[in-house]
Amino acid sequence: MTTTTRLSPMEMDAIAARHPELLKSSTSKRVRTATIAGGIVAYLIFSWWFFSIGQVLGNANWGIAGTYLADWVSYEVRPEIHIASDRTMSLNYQRNSPLGPNPDPDWVELDKETVTRRVEIPALTTQAARPRASSSFSFMAPGSALGGTTTAEAQNRVETRTEEVLTRVVVTYDRSTRIEIADSLVKATHGGETLVMAVDGADRVMPQGTLPTWATQKRPGEKMVLAFGATGWAEVEGDEVSVRNRFFGWANFLFDTNSPFFGKSYGEVASLIISGKRIDPARSNLSLAWNNILYNAEWQHLDVWTKLLQTVVMAFVGTLFASLIAFPLCFLAARNITPSFMTNQLVKRFFDFLRSVDMFIWALFFTRAFGPGPLAGISAIFFTDTGTLGKLYSEALENIDDKQREGVKSVGAAPLAVQRFGVLPQVLPVFASQALYFWESNTRSATIIGAVGAGGIGLKLWEAMRTNSDWENVAYMVLLILLVVFIFDSISNACRSRLMGRRAH
Amino acid sequence: MATSLLPRNLSDNGAVIERHWQELSSRRRLYSWLGFGILFLALSGSLWFANDSNAGKFFDRLPHFFDFVGDLAPRDGLEIFRAMFDLPSPYDDGSFKYNYPDGRLYLTDGFYIPEYVHKMLETVNIAIFSTIIGTALGFVLCFFAARNLMPNPWIRGTVRRIMEILRAFPEVVIAGFFLAILSLGPIPAIAAVSIHTVGALGKLFYEVVENADMKPDEGLRAAGGNWIERVWFGMVPQVLPNFTSYFLLRLEINVRASTIIGAVGGGGIGELLRLSIGQGHQAKTLAIVILLFATIFAVDQFSAWLRRRLVGEQAFQLAQ
């Protein structure tokens, strides 16, 4: 036992030389491996050309991909500072700003001044009055007439007004990033570098000094794009500075800007609900708050939850009905239960038909039958899974142990009793386990057939994506879907391992 | 049976046992009925909810359940054949309904590929291409997720979580995201299907690896092989047949998946089918359905045959 056999290297080589077939794979095997590998590589190259992948990836707008991804978990606030030619400024926020109708965030510092000045009435008013004059005057040379009258009227239409204007605006992005605008000079600081730009109030931006890496200008005098990384960016034009300040999180997740609870801290909301005066005299603050959350215009919580429930229901009902119908049919399809070849083949081919037409095609058909909604989804899942489950069930039946059946038959049991006591106890756990598995996997498929109109959250997801501006809603729905899938995954896994023992996978 | 020989009255011990048995069986019956009751309530609640939130109501629309069969009846049997092979139709009135020859893809002056065959090939290609990509990535990842090859629980856990997320992430979202960045075309579908495939196959692969025989691995470790050598020479040869079988199984699933993704904006035959059903073009719809049915059936049969050759009957146990 313990004798050590030591071979000298020379002897090992001699053995290797005598039995080459042990150490070298046969030629045909090597050729086959090389052929398969070469075939795959050739196919990949062909597909690269067939789908023109290189070209499409080259033309893709990767810059916007970063923005879209950032939109999943953050939002932008967009103040726009308009610079007039007399160095005064005004400030607007985007429509439906996440900060509400009259925002005054502490990261925007404003110096105001009340000035009395002579203002030219915008050209809009003069032009609105023009067509009447010109149409009665001449059709032949409208261009020359236009030039003449505009100047004449503009001279007359200068008014003196007293109004509040901004003289200095400071936008602070974060500790190392800020933009300061005053006296037709835009001073941007980011990462220790400062760029000063002179703007003329019309259409020219002139940077002073060399541009830092975070600033780009396509041609001298044109708009300057300042990219500050994750914290936002800004665009400087001759008469406007567009600030895009990005904040982490989901804006107005509970209350939208129209809600009376908007902008209040959790503590304030809680105290309002518990002991505050009724905001709406008709109902309690709690029900008002709950209603405001459900009907949040931006996030549409109630709608999203309803659609998610539809998806879950589609998978549940579809799979349940499919297993109920597949159950009796599979006995007809199993050749050891029903000895008629014709019946076996007929039922099996019927299962194949249901499966191969595919859930998606069924979904399209039933959307026409029932109209968009979960009924179409249920029917589609029902049809496809009757085929799939029927096939799996009949295979399980064909693999049963015959001893039990013979035992029951030998004591003279009726045919139905033979199935009940000889066959069912063997296959029922398998049947239930497979139905559970498909329930779980259908929760995922139901999302996708929803996108073609068969009800559920799929369509809502698809619509949110098509606008390209609601990525945070997409993220919210995806999170909910993942949550539901994981919950059902663990429920179904737990049930299946109880049914089947440890080996269920 | 000799019932008369049994004692009429049980002893105290016997009575206790009988009572326990009766209690157990009645409790069991109660649980079964309770289970059925809950299931029934859940089912009726679900049905009510589904019916309530549907556009058309079930009983109103039930007579129209098989309307689509009527919608599919073409004007004559040959129409399907013409639609499938892009032959001119005698009913051509200039509308989209009968403009079969418009979609021809000419390879040479005289030889063309019919539109639907071309699109079907595109869909199948999307499936094959993304299955290959997904398999390659899943193959690399699975060895990091298998307990027997990666003792470090942090790496193993991270890789497994990544796979779970890739698997559960809705394909529609991935397709939609790439659709927003790239132009319309098959690449969003490829991205969506491959990403899902990485997660799904990665899981099946590492389960195969965990069930593999560790003796070759021990031998390699004893001879001083490093991790990559152990994987490549000890593990890969024994798991390769199973991996190939799962690759083929995934290919079947992906042909269906790429059709659906195509319908929501990824090109291929799915989009044509959705349009054709929506516009009520009977012959076109039937031609596409038949083509799809034949393709899916052929891919299924081919893959089943190959899997049976590779790993025998084991390939047909429940796994997806």
Contacts between the chains, C-beta under 8 A, distances in Angstrom:
chain1	res1	chain2	res2	distance
A	40	B	132	6.5
A	43	B	128	7.3
A	43	B	129	7.8
A	43	B	132	7.4
A	44	B	129	7.4
A	44	B	132	6.8
A	47	B	125	6.2
A	47	B	128	7.8
A	47	B	129	4.5
A	50	B	122	8.0
A	50	B	125	6.3
A	51	B	125	7.6
A	51	B	126	7.9
A	51	B	129	7.4
A	51	B	185	7.3
A	51	B	186	5.2
A	51	B	187	6.2
A	51	B	190	6.9
A	53	B	187	6.3
A	56	B	182	5.5
A	56	B	183	6.6
A	56	B	185	6.2
A	56	B	187	5.3
A	57	B	182	7.5
A	57	B	187	7.6
A	59	B	182	7.8
A	59	B	183	6.8
A	60	B	181	5.2
A	60	B	182	4.9
A	60	B	183	7.9
A	61	B	181	5.8
A	62	B	181	7.0
A	64	B	180	7.6
A	64	B	181	6.5
A	65	B	181	4.6
A	68	B	177	6.8
A	68	B	180	6.1
A	68	B	181	7.2
A	306	B	53	6.7
A	309	B	49	7.0
A	310	B	49	7.5
A	310	B	50	6.9
A	310	B	53	6.0
A	313	B	46	4.3
A	313	B	49	5.8
A	313	B	50	5.3
A	314	B	50	7.1
A	316	B	42	7.2
A	316	B	43	7.9
A	316	B	46	5.8
A	317	B	43	6.6
A	317	B	46	5.0
A	317	B	47	6.3
A	317	B	50	6.5
A	320	B	39	7.9
A	320	B	43	6.3
A	352	B	297	7.1
A	353	B	293	8.0
A	356	B	293	5.2
A	356	B	296	4.7
A	356	B	297	4.9
A	356	B	300	7.0
A	357	B	289	7.1
A	357	B	292	7.9
A	357	B	293	6.0
A	358	B	256	5.4
A	358	B	259	6.9
A	358	B	292	6.9
A	358	B	296	6.4
A	359	B	256	7.5
A	359	B	260	7.9
A	360	B	256	7.0
A	360	B	259	6.0
A	360	B	260	4.4
A	360	B	263	6.5
A	360	B	270	7.0
A	361	B	273	7.0
A	361	B	289	6.1
A	361	B	292	6.8
A	364	B	263	7.8
A	364	B	273	6.8
A	364	B	274	6.2
A	364	B	277	4.8
A	365	B	68	4.2
A	365	B	277	7.2
A	366	B	68	7.7
A	368	B	67	6.7
A	368	B	68	5.6
A	368	B	71	6.9
A	368	B	277	6.9
A	369	B	56	8.0
A	369	B	61	6.1
A	369	B	64	5.4
A	369	B	65	5.4
A	369	B	66	7.7
A	369	B	67	5.6
A	369	B	68	6.1
A	370	B	54	6.0
A	370	B	55	7.3
A	370	B	56	4.9
A	370	B	58	7.3
A	370	B	61	4.9
A	370	B	64	8.0
A	371	B	54	6.5
A	371	B	55	3.3
A	371	B	56	3.7
A	371	B	61	6.9
A	372	B	54	7.8
A	372	B	55	5.0
A	373	B	50	7.5
A	373	B	53	6.1
A	373	B	54	3.1
A	373	B	55	4.8
A	373	B	56	7.2
A	374	B	49	7.8
A	374	B	50	4.1
A	374	B	53	6.2
A	374	B	54	5.8
A	375	B	50	5.7
A	375	B	51	6.6
A	375	B	54	4.4
A	375	B	56	7.4
A	375	B	58	5.9
A	375	B	61	7.5
A	376	B	54	7.6
A	378	B	50	6.0
A	392	B	318	6.5
A	395	B	316	6.7
A	433	B	318	7.8
A	434	B	318	5.9
A	437	B	318	6.6
A	437	B	320	7.5
A	441	B	320	6.2
A	444	B	168	7.0
A	444	B	170	7.4
A	447	B	170	4.8
A	447	B	172	6.5
A	448	B	170	6.7
A	448	B	171	5.9
A	448	B	172	5.4
A	448	B	260	5.6
A	448	B	261	7.7
A	448	B	264	7.6
A	449	B	260	6.9
A	451	B	172	5.0
A	451	B	263	8.0
A	451	B	264	4.5
A	452	B	260	7.4
A	452	B	263	5.4
A	452	B	264	6.3
A	452	B	274	6.3
A	455	B	50	7.7
A	455	B	53	7.6
A	455	B	54	6.9
A	458	B	170	7.8
A	458	B	172	6.0
A	461	B	170	6.8
A	461	B	172	5.8
A	461	B	173	6.3
A	461	B	176	7.4
A	462	B	172	6.1
A	462	B	176	6.5
A	462	B	264	6.2
A	465	B	172	7.9
A	465	B	173	7.0
A	465	B	176	3.6
A	465	B	177	7.1
A	465	B	179	7.7
A	465	B	180	6.9
A	466	B	176	7.5
A	468	B	180	5.4
A	474	B	173	6.3
A	474	B	176	7.6
A	478	B	169	6.9
A	478	B	170	6.4
A	478	B	173	5.6
A	481	B	168	7.7
A	481	B	170	5.7
A	482	B	165	7.3
A	482	B	168	5.3
A	482	B	169	7.1
A	485	B	168	4.7
A	486	B	164	7.9
A	486	B	168	6.8
A	489	B	168	7.8
A	505	B	207	6.5
A	505	B	319	7.6
